[in-house]
Amino acid sequence: MDAALAPRLAERHAQARYRQRRTADRAGAHVRVDGRDVVNFCSNDYLGLAHDPRLGEALAENARRFGTGGGASHLVSGHLTPHEMLEQRLAWWTGRERALLFSSGYQANIGTIAALMGRGDHVVHDRLNHASLLDGTRLAGARLHRFDHNDPAHAGRVLAELDPSRARLVVSDGVFSMEGDCADVMALAGQCRARGGWLMIDDAHGLGVLGARGAGTLEAQGVSADEVPVLVGTLGKALGTQGAFVAGSQTLVEALIQFARPYVYTTSLSPALAGATLTALDIVGDEPERRAHLQTLIGAFRRAAECLPGIRLMPSDTPIQPLLVGRGGEAEVLTLARRLADEGVWCTAIRPPTVPRGSARLRITLSAAHTHADLDRLLSALECHCRTRELTHG
């Protein structure tokens, strides 16, 4: 086996696409990595809750009361009081009849699509959807179709060409994880309404961040729950804990309980984490200033980064701020990531196959836990790299 795997690993090295882990001492905006204090600009902890002491206290208290593990799947004996309370709260927050907890966003996506669709059915994806959404379609055995990124009209044309006697599901991220831009959910809903398709939105990167109450992309765009029958969200990004959920109608949730294999055959989420997430939801509701500060940082970053030579800032009004470096080559973006690390700024290079060939990038993510001084440190390091690059290529 090792002899068969070694050439594949060597090829990945040669392509400058070899993935490596680094160990941090904690989650958050300010961490210690490899013995050095760095500012973390590659975390999805958008509201700075992953290391909030109130969540730690809630986690400990719920662990003492309900245990650290669920002990079984939800359908055996692992559905505990904090799970039920969290599902009810998530349903209320998103304006849905019910919500169902999953142990991860990946499980939520593959489980939901595979439960709803079967062989001969059709799933229509935005071309830049997350891998878990594509994998769910493959697991279902459904036909996979793609429409041009953020082009609802093209999605409608694809839908119109499909057999209306078969189930047809349109799937899109709410906020695209590698681009930072938002789907036009209202327009997608209109195409589905006109063509008889269902709509599923994975709002992993919008919930907690967008909207007046932090309820995500749909709230920010004024889209009603009726327009999007299937909504997926995660707990491990803006909410600072772990796990995921699917929200929708009573019928949808009952169907997932019966047919979503990653739900049926997985030990339930830690009840302590479920309890901590309830505290996170309290903070999201009670402290809108976190979102306000985050939006201030986003605006300041974009105004400064747009002036940097040799770097292209992709269009995004969310905490995800991708920078294309030079011609988007893997070696060049790796060089920039290393130089930033030398300045105490941690930002991971994103390379194919995670993003399309020729579009390697720095995926900078901002957090409410960042200060303006942190942002100045990032911008100073980027500016220094750009000056060096201009001298080298001049």
C-alpha positions in Angstrom: 0.0 0.0 0.0 2.7 2.5 0.9 4.5 1.8 -2.4 1.3 2.7 -4.2 0.6 5.9 -2.2 4.2 7.3 -2.3 4.1 8.4 -6.0 0.8 10.2 -5.5 2.3 12.1 -2.6 5.4 12.9 -4.6 3.3 14.3 -7.4 1.4 16.5 -5.0 4.7 17.8 -3.7 5.9 18.6 -7.2 2.7 20.5 -8.0 3.2 22.7 -4.9 -0.2 21.4 -3.6 1.0 19.4 -0.7 -1.2 20.1 2.4 0.4 20.4 5.8 -1.0 21.0 9.2 0.3 23.5 11.8 -0.5 23.1 15.5 -1.9 26.2 17.3 -2.2 26.5 21.0 -5.9 27.7 20.9 -8.6 28.8 18.5 -9.0 32.6 18.0 -7.6 35.7 16.4 -4.4 35.6 18.4 -2.6 32.3 18.7 0.8 30.7 19.2 2.1 28.5 16.4 5.5 26.8 16.3 6.6 28.8 19.3 5.6 32.2 17.8 2.8 34.5 18.6 0.8 35.3 15.4 -2.3 37.0 14.3 -4.7 34.5 12.8 -6.3 35.6 9.5 -7.4 32.2 8.3 -10.0 31.1 10.8 -13.8 31.0 10.3 -14.4 32.2 13.8 -16.1 35.3 12.4 -17.5 36.7 15.7 -14.6 35.7 17.9 -16.7 33.3 20.0 -14.5 30.2 19.7 -12.5 31.2 22.7 -15.1 33.3 24.5 -15.0 32.4 28.2 -18.8 32.4 28.4 -19.0 29.5 25.9 -16.3 27.6 27.9 -18.3 28.0 31.1 -21.5 26.9 29.4 -19.6 23.9 27.9 -18.3 22.9 31.4 -21.7 23.3 33.0 -23.5 21.3 30.4 -20.9 18.6 30.5 -21.4 18.3 34.3 -25.2 18.1 33.9 -25.6 16.0 30.7 -22.2 14.4 30.0 -19.5 15.0 27.4 -20.9 12.6 24.9 -24.4 11.7 23.7 -23.7 8.0 24.2 -25.7 6.8 21.2 -27.3 8.0 18.0 -30.3 10.4 18.3 -32.7 7.6 17.4 -31.4 5.2 20.1 -30.9 7.1 23.4 -28.6 10.0 22.4 -31.1 12.8 21.9 -30.8 14.8 25.1 -32.4 17.9 26.5 -29.7 20.3 25.2 -30.2 18.9 21.7 -33.9 19.4 21.8 -33.6 22.9 23.2 -31.0 23.8 20.5 -33.1 22.5 17.6 -36.1 24.5 18.8 -33.9 27.7 19.1 -32.4 27.2 15.7 -35.8 26.7 14.1 -37.0 30.0 15.7 -33.9 31.9 14.7 -34.2 30.9 11.1 -38.0 31.2 10.9 -38.6 27.5 10.3 -41.0 24.9 11.7 -38.2 22.6 12.8 -34.5 22.1 12.7 -32.4 18.9 12.9 -28.9 18.6 14.3 -26.0 16.9 12.5 -22.5 16.3 13.8 -20.9 18.3 11.0 -21.8 20.4 8.0 -20.4 17.8 5.7 -22.8 15.2 7.1 -25.7 17.6 6.9 -25.1 18.3 3.2 -24.5 14.7 2.1 -27.3 13.4 4.3 -29.9 15.9 3.1 -29.2 15.6 -0.6 -29.0 11.8 -0.5 -32.3 11.7 1.5 -34.2 14.0 -0.9 -32.8 12.7 -4.3 -32.4 9.4 -5.9 -31.3 7.8 -9.2 -32.8 9.6 -12.2 -33.4 12.8 -10.2 -31.5 16.0 -11.0 -29.4 18.3 -8.8 -28.4 21.7 -10.2 -25.3 23.2 -8.6 -23.6 26.6 -8.7 -20.2 25.8 -10.3 -18.4 26.9 -7.1 -20.4 25.0 -4.5 -18.7 23.4 -1.6 -17.3 19.9 -2.1 -19.8 18.4 0.4 -22.7 19.5 -1.7 -21.2 17.8 -4.8 -20.4 14.7 -2.8 -24.0 14.5 -1.6 -25.3 14.4 -5.1 -22.8 11.6 -6.0 -23.9 9.6 -3.0 -27.5 10.0 -4.0 -26.8 8.7 -7.5 -28.6 11.7 -8.9 -27.6 13.5 -12.1 -25.3 16.4 -11.4 -25.6 19.6 -13.4 -23.8 22.9 -13.0 -24.7 26.5 -13.7 -22.3 29.4 -14.1 -21.3 30.9 -10.8 -23.8 33.3 -9.3 -26.0 33.2 -12.5 -29.6 32.5 -11.6 -30.7 32.9 -15.2 -28.4 30.1 -16.3 -29.7 28.0 -13.4 -33.2 28.6 -14.8 -32.2 27.5 -18.3 -30.6 24.3 -16.9 -33.8 23.6 -14.9 -36.0 24.1 -18.0 -34.1 21.4 -19.9 -34.6 18.7 -17.3 -37.4 16.2 -17.1 -40.2 17.8 -15.0 -41.4 14.3 -14.0 -38.3 13.8 -11.9 -37.4 15.7 -8.7 -35.2 18.7 -9.4 -33.1 20.4 -6.7 -31.2 23.6 -7.1 -28.3 23.9 -4.6 -26.1 26.9 -3.8 -23.9 28.2 -1.0 -25.3 31.3 0.6 -21.8 32.8 1.0 -19.2 31.1 -1.1 -16.4 29.9 1.1 -13.4 30.6 -1.2 -14.8 33.7 -2.9 -16.7 35.5 -0.2 -19.5 36.7 -2.4 -23.1 35.9 -1.8 -25.7 34.0 -3.9 -28.6 36.0 -5.3 -31.1 33.8 -3.3 -34.2 35.8 -4.3 -33.4 35.3 -8.0 -32.6 31.6 -7.5 -36.0 31.2 -5.7 -37.7 32.9 -8.5 -36.2 30.5 -11.1 -37.2 27.5 -8.9 -40.8 28.9 -8.5 -41.1 29.4 -12.3 -39.6 26.0 -13.2 -41.0 23.8 -10.4 -37.6 23.1 -8.7 -36.7 22.9 -5.0 -34.1 25.2 -3.5 -31.5 24.3 -0.9 -29.1 26.9 0.5 -26.0 26.1 2.6 -25.5 29.2 4.6 -22.6 28.0 6.6 -20.6 31.3 6.2 -23.6 33.7 6.4 -25.3 32.6 9.6 -24.2 34.8 12.6 -22.6 37.3 10.3 -25.2 38.7 7.9 -28.6 40.2 8.6 -29.9 42.5 11.3 -30.2 39.6 13.8 -27.3 37.7 12.3 -29.8 35.2 10.9 -27.8 35.0 7.6 -28.0 35.5 3.9 -31.8 35.1 3.7 -32.4 37.7 6.3 -29.9 40.1 4.8 -31.6 39.7 1.4 -35.2 39.7 2.7 -36.0 36.2 1.5 -38.8 34.4 3.2 -38.5 30.8 4.5 -41.1 29.6 2.1 -38.8 30.5 -0.8 -36.0 28.3 0.4 -37.5 25.0 1.7 -34.1 23.6 2.7 -31.6 25.6 4.8 -28.3 24.3 6.1 -26.2 26.0 8.7 -23.1 25.2 10.7 -22.3 25.8 14.4 -18.5 25.7 14.0 -18.0 29.1 12.3 -19.6 32.3 13.5 -21.2 30.4 16.5 -17.8 29.2 17.7 -18.7 25.6 18.6 -19.2 22.5 16.4 -21.8 20.7 14.4 -24.5 21.7 11.9 -28.3 21.7 11.3 -30.9 21.5 8.6 -34.0 23.7 9.0 -37.3 23.5 7.2 -40.8 22.2 7.4 -42.1 19.5 9.8 -42.3 17.1 6.8 -38.7 17.8 5.7 -37.3 17.1 9.1 -39.3 14.0 9.6 -38.1 12.7 6.2 -34.5 13.4 7.2 -34.9 11.5 10.5 -36.1 8.5 8.5 -33.8 8.7 5.4 -30.7 10.7 6.1 -28.1 8.0 6.8 -25.4 10.3 8.3 -28.0 11.3 10.9 -29.4 7.8 11.6 -26.1 6.1 12.0 -24.0 8.7 13.8 -23.6 9.2 17.6 -25.3 12.5 18.5 -23.4 15.8 18.9 -21.9 16.3 22.4 -24.7 17.6 24.6 -22.2 19.9 26.2 -21.5 21.5 22.8 -25.2 21.9 22.2 -25.6 23.7 25.5 -22.6 26.0 24.7 -24.2 26.8 21.3 -27.3 28.1 23.1 -25.1 30.5 24.9 -23.5 31.5 21.5 -26.9 32.3 20.1 -27.6 34.5 23.1 -24.4 36.4 22.4 -25.3 36.8 18.7 -28.6 38.3 19.6 -27.4 40.4 22.5 -24.2 41.8 21.0 -24.9 43.2 17.5 -21.8 45.4 18.0 -19.7 42.4 17.1 -21.2 42.4 13.6 -20.8 46.2 13.4 -17.1 46.0 14.3 -16.6 43.2 11.8 -18.2 45.3 9.0 -15.9 48.2 9.9 -12.9 46.0 9.6 -14.1 44.6 6.2 -14.5 48.1 4.8 -11.1 49.3 6.1 -9.4 46.3 4.7 -10.9 46.6 1.2 -10.2 50.3 0.9 -6.5 49.7 1.7 -6.1 46.4 -0.2 -7.5 47.8 -3.4 -4.4 50.0 -3.7 -1.9 47.2 -3.5 0.0 46.5 -6.7 0.2 42.9 -8.1 -2.7 41.7 -5.9 -6.3 41.4 -7.1 -8.9 41.7 -4.4 -12.0 39.6 -5.3 -15.5 41.2 -4.8 -16.8 40.4 -1.4 -18.6 42.3 1.4 -18.2 39.4 3.9 -15.4 38.4 6.3 -13.9 36.2 3.5 -11.5 38.4 1.6 -9.6 36.4 -1.1 -6.5 37.9 -2.7 -5.3 36.6 -6.1 -1.6 37.0 -6.3 0.1 37.7 -9.6 -1.2 35.1 -12.1 -2.7 32.8 -9.5 0.2 30.3 -9.5 0.7 28.0 -6.5 4.3 28.9 -5.9 3.7 32.6 -5.8 0.9 32.4 -3.3 2.9 30.0 -1.1 5.8 32.6 -1.2 3.4 35.3 0.0 2.0 33.1 2.8 5.5 32.4 4.0 6.5 36.0 4.0 3.4 36.9 6.0 4.2 34.2 8.5 7.7 35.7 8.9 5.9 38.9 10.0 3.7 37.1 12.5 0.6 37.0 10.2 -1.0 33.5 9.7 -2.9 33.2 6.4 -3.0 29.9 4.6 -2.5 29.6 0.9 -5.5 28.1 -0.9 -4.5 26.1 -4.0 -6.1 23.7 -6.5 -8.0 21.4 -6.3 -9.8 23.5 -3.6 -10.0 26.3 -6.1 -9.9 26.2 -9.9 -6.5 25.9 -11.6 -4.8 29.3 -12.1 -6.6 30.9 -9.2 -4.5 30.1 -6.1 -5.1 32.7 -3.5 -4.7 33.9 0.0 -8.1 33.5 1.7 -8.0 36.2 4.4 -10.8 35.9 6.9 -11.6 38.7 9.3 -13.0 38.3 12.8 -14.8 40.5 15.3 -11.9 39.6 17.6 -9.4 41.4 15.4 -8.4 44.9 16.3 -7.6 47.8 14.0 -3.9 47.3 15.1 -4.2 43.7 13.8 -5.5 44.9 10.5 -2.7 47.4 10.2 -0.2 44.7 10.8 -1.7 42.6 8.0 -1.8 45.5 5.6 1.8 46.5 6.4 3.0 43.0 5.7 1.1 42.9 2.4 2.4 46.3 1.4 6.0 45.2 2.1 5.6 42.1 0.0 4.1 44.2 -2.9 7.1 46.6 -2.8 9.5 43.7 -2.8 7.7 42.1 -5.7 7.7 45.3 -7.7 11.5 45.7 -7.2 12.1 42.1 -8.2 9.9 42.2 -11.3 10.8 45.8 -12.2 
